Each structure stands twice: as C-alpha cells, then as structure tokens.
Amino acid sequence: MQDVVLALLAKEPSHGYDLRARLLAALGPLGETLNAGQIYVTLTRLEKAGLVVQEREDAPVRGPRRKVYALTAAGQERVAAWLAEGLGPRADVTEFHLQLVAAAESGMASPLALIEARRRELRRSLAEAQRAVLTHDRDSEAGLLLEGVALRLHADLRWLEACERTWSATTAHKEGGGN
C-alpha cells in the first residue's frame, strides 16, 4: 500500500480522501473495503519515514483546510525503485494491477513496459514449472501441485494479454488527445 500511495503522490500532492478515491477508481469493487483511515495511517508512516511532507491546503473552496501530502526526494526515489523492480512471479493480480495504475498515474514508468517485464518473469517461472512437472508422476501429490502452479501461470499470462490490450488502448487514447 505504501508504494502505491507514494506513486499516486508522484503525480501531484493530494489529501487522503483524494488518494482513496483514486484507489477506489483503480480497484473498483475490490477497493470497497479500503477506508480513509488506512490511507491516513499510511501517510503518517510515510511522513515519519521522511518519504512525504505534510502541507496545508491553500484557501479551500469550502470546508476547513485539509492536510495535503507531497513527496520528498527520498519518496520520489522509492517510487522509481518500486516501479523499476519486478514484483516476482508470486505477486497477486491486485498488487500488479496497482503497480500498473501507479505507473500510469505517476508517469514514472510505462504500464506496457511493466506488462512485458512481468510476462518475461511469468514465462521463466512457467518453463521451470513445466520442467518440474516432467520429473514427477502427474498422478502424484507433487505432480498435481506442479500442474496447479503451471495452470495458474498460464492464467496469469492470459490476463497479461488483457492488460496489454487495455493499456495499449488507454495509451493510444491519451496520445490521440483524449482523456
């Protein structure tokens, strides 16, 4: 969660409710359990770690002035490092999706480049799993487990194809002048 919040702040300073709204938009129904309190706890931790600084909103249109958070140089470096590193083949779909959204929002990495890097990781893992399947009896417990691993990796690769279609269309739409 911390890395995602930092990446969202890379685009522009924001307050917790705005960050929550952006996360909800990215996650849809999967984000409904996310509350603003979690975001503010995360922001407090990031502030203590020196990754964000707190500012006060200039003359709000209505209501009280809110705390607005901005990245520090160290926060900017951490976002860049997180977007550059792979999540590893065991990362879940939601975590990778958030990394794609964060990359697009921050402008610090290309979602399509992240998809391609993830595809390479998954293909490597699939090749290893397939080699391991060949060394075990398919009807054994280990063989069944390895088959499950291979099937999950196949499914993840198919999902990446869908990600690539969506992010390619999003990129083409933005480059064509749409929002």
Buried (B, 14 or more C-beta within 10 A) or exposed (E): BBBBBBBBBBBEBBBBEBBBBBBBEBBEEBBEEBEEEBBBEBBBBBBEEEBBBBBEBEEEEEEEEBEBBBBBEBBBEBBBEBBEEEBEBEBEEEBBBBBBBBBBBBEBBBBBEBBEBBBEBBBEBBEBBBEBBEEBEEEEEEBBBBBEBBEBBBEBBEBBEEBBEEBEEBBEEEEEEEE
